[in-house]
Each structure stands twice: as structure tokens, then as C-alpha cells.
């Protein structure tokens, strides 16, 4: 399998991180942490009524008519595209690596959404101004030609890069909003502390180890999150990648 996160750096050597091998993309499983796929929760059944009405037919918002091409993203060669208003953005991944999208919608108004046509939940969504970094492609068998949908009012910029090209960070990290961190510390775990920015905010976090792999050869990975403040120890060894999907504030602390 092709290694990912792996070139020695002048100041910090980061071990290899393997790309996840999965058949497709699923919705985030919810607030409980898990290293396996989340089980389906039982559905609530409404009490019968004398004159039941049919369920409404779900409607999907049509794709924007504007189409933009960001070009190719490769190791050491990011791709950047700018636009105004809603658009479908094409980007070509040249190589096997996780693709990080950095969105700058600081001059936008209204509501901002960064998603894809077949996703059940957006990578990022919230009121403008909105900026953040999102892991938009981690699947080894995904199509190298990807499409990202931006829904916004006003000008914005998207920059795509390999997660191998993220600047390594060490020590306690604090921030606000969506982020992708390449953690270079040798650590047994990380402590994640989260505070939502408002009642509509939530946190979805993914932690990938660059030193531990599962029996299938994939990196040891844990997914967790909630829509209320929490403080959680994540037992995934570092170095690795920490992905934070939120508008709220967070602290990531490597633990010995």
C-alpha cells in the first residue's frame, strides 16, 4: 500500500501514514467515539393516526450552475481557485494522499456550506464569515477527479494540498474553527477539549496514527464528537493527523 505521511523533514521526521481503504463515504456516526463503524440506531416509530399523511419526498438542492477548475494537486504542489457565489469546483488528485481543502470565505455574507454532491453531511457549514481547513479526501480507492461544492454569497478562495505538506506542529495547540493538524509529537494519546461557539455548533474529530496500524494495514483511527462541550482522552498514538470539524474553540494536548 502506498505510504502517505512520510517524508523526513529538516526539523521533524514524521513516520508514514497509510491511506484508508474503504468502499465509500458514510455519514459521521455521532457523539460516541469508536474505532469501528457505528451501529445503526433503532428508529422511533410514530403512533398511528386515523388519517396518516404520506411522508414528504426529500428534495435535494440543485448543484450550482457555475463550474470552476482548480487544476491538479500533488505532493509539494497545491492547487488554488477563487470564485464568487455558489460553484462546483473540480480538483484532480495526482498521487495517493489525503487532500486538505483550506476555505477562505471571510468576505462572504449569508450562510456558507462546503460539501459534495453525494455527501450526507457537509464538511463545513455556518454563517459567514467562515474560514477553515477540511479533510475532503482520504480514500485510497476514490476517483482522483473530485468535485467540491461551495455554497456562499460573495468572494471566496479554496486551496487544496496534500496532508503530507501540512506544517508539523508540536506541543499544546489551541484554535477556533475547522482545522487539520499534522501532530509531530511522540505521544501515547491526545487530549481534546472542545467548547461550542453557539447552540448550533458541534464537533466531529478524527484522529489518525502515523505509527500504529490495524490488522488490515490501515492507520489506527478514532472518530468522536458531540454538540456540547467535552474533554476527552483519545488513545491514538502520535505522530499523526488530527482533524477538527467545528466552528467552536478547541485545545489539542499530546499526552505522554
QUICORSUL-V74990 format. One record per backbone hydrogen bond with DSSP energy under -1.0 kcal/mol. NH is the residue of the N-H (numbers start at 1). CO is the residue of the C=O. If there is no record, write none. Layout:
nh-><NH NH>
co-><CO CO>
This chain:
nh-><4 6 20 34 68 70 73 74 77 79 81 83 85 87 88 89 90 91 92 93 94 99 100 101 102 103 104 105 108 109 112 113 114 115 119 123 124 126 128 130 132 133 134 136 137 140 142 146 148 149 150 151 153 156 157 158 159 160 161 163 165 169 173 175 177 179 181 183 184 187 188 189 190 191 192 193 194 195 201 203 204 205 206 207 208 209 210 214 217 220 222 223 224 225 226 230 232 234 236 238 240 241 242 243 244 245 249 250 251 252 253 255>
co-><17 4 138 223 88 90 92 77 74 160 158 156 154 150 66 148 68 146 71 144 73 137 161 134 159 132 157 130 105 153 126 151 124 149 116 114 114 112 110 105 103 178 101 99 99 20 139 91 89 115 87 113 109 83 104 81 102 79 100 98 162 182 252 250 248 244 242 240 169 238 255 255 234 253 232 251 230 249 198 226 245 224 243 222 241 220 239 218 214 212 207 34 205 31 203 194 192 190 234 187 183 208 181 206 179 204 195 175 193 173 191 189>
